[in-house]
Amino acid sequence: MTRQVKIVTDSTVYLPPEVIARYDIRVVPIKVAFGTEVYSEGVDITNEEFYQRLAKLNTIPTTSQPPVSDFVRVYTELARQGHPILSIHISSWLSGTINSVMTARKSLPQAQIEIVNAQSLTMGMLVTPAAEAAEKGRTLAQVKASTEKLNACINVVGALDSLDYARKGGRIGGAKALVGTLLKIKPILTFEGGEAKVLAKVRTMTRAIEYILKFVEKRTEGSTSIYGSIRHAHALEAARALEKGLRARFNWAELDFLELGPVFGTHLGPGTIGLGFYGDKDWQPDQ
């Protein structure tokens, strides 16, 4: 008898604890450092503690991928129990975590391990359906195929309060980013091919939200229902305003609401709001 596929991911999945427990999803934490103080995201530092500390700093913290040994330990445990493994992780544009994952897989040639490089901020939108498919008895190949298809369908759009964090972290470089920060411009970004692309620059979050609503309208044309996930980095008021506009204008089959933790808070900065979404014309559950 083939054992159930198990899902492994990293701490940027930002799913509620009850969902993690419900599907026995294994979460490997990414490290966040304030100088010499190193924390494991989701383990020994909360989102609130992180954002409070961030507000008091003149420099931004740093992040580092989990050591290979962390993944080897999780993979070894699951493989010994006979489970095939699907490992879904933060985009390689934002983190080197996928490198640790690939190295760990090479060290366990007898284990059945497949890897998905998430192309968006809303990795939970991949992990939960994958876990549901695994629970239904789908094979590793089937779960990976459906996850990869969904990965290609998810649209991502977001507004940063500032480009300063992305610039300092090396994710968006050059003089344009610095000028945008100085002018208090709020850039609107999308993610294509796992990398960020600036769509527009506005001066207020209200205009950013209106742009996002129009972006969703354009990308979901032809769909009768939409699946989405709102994310924010210590920007509850703006995120709720976005949610209000989204619910008023579109028919949502699902629309969840979660806060981004220390890793994305470091790379994108507090004040960021974002949305991952797809329409039923592109992908439907149980496909």
N, C-alpha and C positions, 0 to 999 in steps of 0.2 A: 504493500500500500504506500502510495506517494504521500509524503508529509505536506502539510499546508505551507505555502510560500509565506515567508516572514519579511516584513518591511523594516529596513534600517534607514535612518535619516540623520540629520544633524539638528542642532538647536535652533536654527533659523526657520524651522517648520512652524513655530509659534501656534501650535494647536492647543486647545484646552486640555488639561490633564486627564479629564474623563474620557476624551477621545483617544489619547495615547494609551490609556489603560484598557479601554474597551477592545482595541484591536491588538494589544500587546506590541505596539510599535517601539522599536529600539531607537533611542535618541542619543547620539554622541555629541557632547557639548563642544562648541568652539570657544577658544580662549579670548578674553578681553583683558587688556592690561592698562592700568593707570600707573605709568612709570614702572616700578619694580613689583607692584601689587598685581598679581595675575588671578583672574577669576574665571570660572567655568560658567558660561551663559546658561541660565535656567537652573543652576545648581546652588551656587553660593553668592549670587547677586541678583536682586530683583530688578525689574524694569524701573520701578520708582527710585530705588537706590542709585541705579545707574544714571538716570536723568538728573537727579539732584546733584550728583557729583559732577556731571558734565557741565551743568550750569555755572559751577564755581571755577572751572578751569580756563586757562588761557590757551592751552594746547589740547588737542584731541587725543583720546586714548588710541591704542593700537589693537589690532586683532591678529590672531594666529590660528592656523588650521590645527585640528586635533592631531596628536602624534599618531603615527601608523599603528603603534601598539594598541591604541584605544579601539580601532576598527578590528584588528586581528583578534582581540579578546572577544568582541561581540560576535564576529563571524565564526570563530572557533566554537563557541558555545552553541550557536544555532546549527552549525554543520554537524556537530557531534550528535545532535538530536535528530538529524536527518532532514532538516529543513532546507529547501532551496531559498535563496535570498535575493530580494530586489533592493538595491541601495540607491536612494534618491537624495540628491544633494544640491546645495546652493550653487548658483551659477559660477563657473570658473572665472567670469569677469570680476566677481566680487571677492572670491576667496580661492585659496589653493587647496581647499578641503578635498576636492576631487582627486588631487594628486596623491594624498594620503590613502584615499579609498582604493585607487588603482594599484598602489604599491602593496597594500594589504591583501588585495585579491591575488596578486602574483605569488605571494608567500603561502597561499593556501590553494594549490592547483587542484586538489581533490574536491574542494567545495563548489557547489553550484551558486555562483554569484554573478548577477547582472547589475549594471550601473546605469543610472539616468542622470544626466546633467541638466538640472532645472533651468528653464530659460526665463524665469520671472521672479518677482518679489513674493509671490503668493504660492510658495511651495506646498502649503497645506492642501491646495486645490488638486495637487497630484497625489499626495500621500494618502489622503482619506479614500479616494476612489480606488487606489491600488490596494489598500488594506481591505476594502469591501469586496473587491474582486477575488482577493486571496482567500477570504473567509468563505466565499462561495465555491471554492475548490478549483479555481482556474489554475492552469499550469504556469510555471515561471515565464515561459515564452509568451503565453497569452496575456499575463499581467503586464509584462514589459511592453508588448506591442500596443496595448490600449493606453498605457501611461505615456509612451512616446507620442502617440497620436494626439492625446490631450495636451501634452507639452507644446506641441506645434500649434494648437488651436487657441491657447490662452492669450488674450490681449492684455497688455499692462500699460497703464497710464498713471502718472503721478505728478504732483507739484511739490517742489522743494521750497522751503522757506528761504533758503540761501544755497548758493553753490559752494560756499566756503568749505564745508566738510568734505564734499566730493573732490574739491580741488586739492585740499591738504592731504587727503588720503590717496591721491594719485589716480582717482577713478575718472576725473574730468580735469584736464590740464589746460595750461595756456593762459594768455592774458585776457581772453574773452571771459573766462570764468571769474577772474579777479575783478574785472570791470563790472560784471553782473552783480557781484557781491557788494561792491561799493555803491552801486546805484539802487540797491535793495530790490532788484528784479527777482521775481519768482519764476524760475524756469519750469516748464512742463516737459516731462520726459516720457518716452516709451522705451520698451526693451525689445530689440529685434536681434535675433541670433545670439542672445545672451549678453548683448552689450547695450549701453544706454545711448539714446539718440534724443537730442533736444528738439522738441516740436515747436515750441513757442516760448515767449517770455512776456510775462504780464507783471503788473505792479501791485495787484491785490489778490488775496486768496479768493475773494468773491468771483473775480474774473477767471481765476484758475479753475474754479468749480464749474463755471459755465462752459469753459472750454472742454473740460472732462465730459460733461453731459453731452455735448455735441459730438465728441469723439466716440462715445459709447453708441450714440444714435447711428452714426455712420457705419461703425463696425458690426452692428447687430441687425442691420437692415435685412429683412427676410426671415428673421427668427420670430417665433411666437412666444418663446420664453427664454430667459437669460439666467445664467448661473454666475455668481460673483462673490468676491471677497474684498471688503474694504480693509485697508491697513493704515495705521498712522503711527508716527513717532512722537509721542507726547504732544499730540495736537487734537485732543478730544473734541473741542468745540468745532474746529474746521471739518473734522471727519464726520461729525454728526450732521453738519450742514450739507456735506456731500451726500450722506445717506438719505437725508430728507429729499433732496433733489432727485436722487436716483429712484427712490420708491414712488415719487409722484409722477415720474415720467415714463417708467418702464415696467414691464411685467416680469417679476423675478420669481423663478422657481426656487432659487436659493440666493441668499445674500447675507453672509456672515460679517462680523465686525471684530477685529482684533488689533492689539497694539504690537508694533514692532519692538523687538528687544534690543539689547546692547550692540549686537553686531551690525544690524542695519542702522541703528541709531548713530553708530560711529561713522559709517560710510555715507549716510545721507543727511544726517543731522536732525535735531528736534524740529518740529514744525512740519515735517513731511507728511503728506497724505497720498494714498495711492489706491488703485483698484485693479484687481485682476478679474477678467470676465470672459465669457464665451457664450455664443448663442446656440440654441438647439439645432440650427441648420448646419453647424460645424461639427458638433459632437454631442452625444447623448449618453447618459449613464447606461451601463449594461451593454454597450456596443462591443 
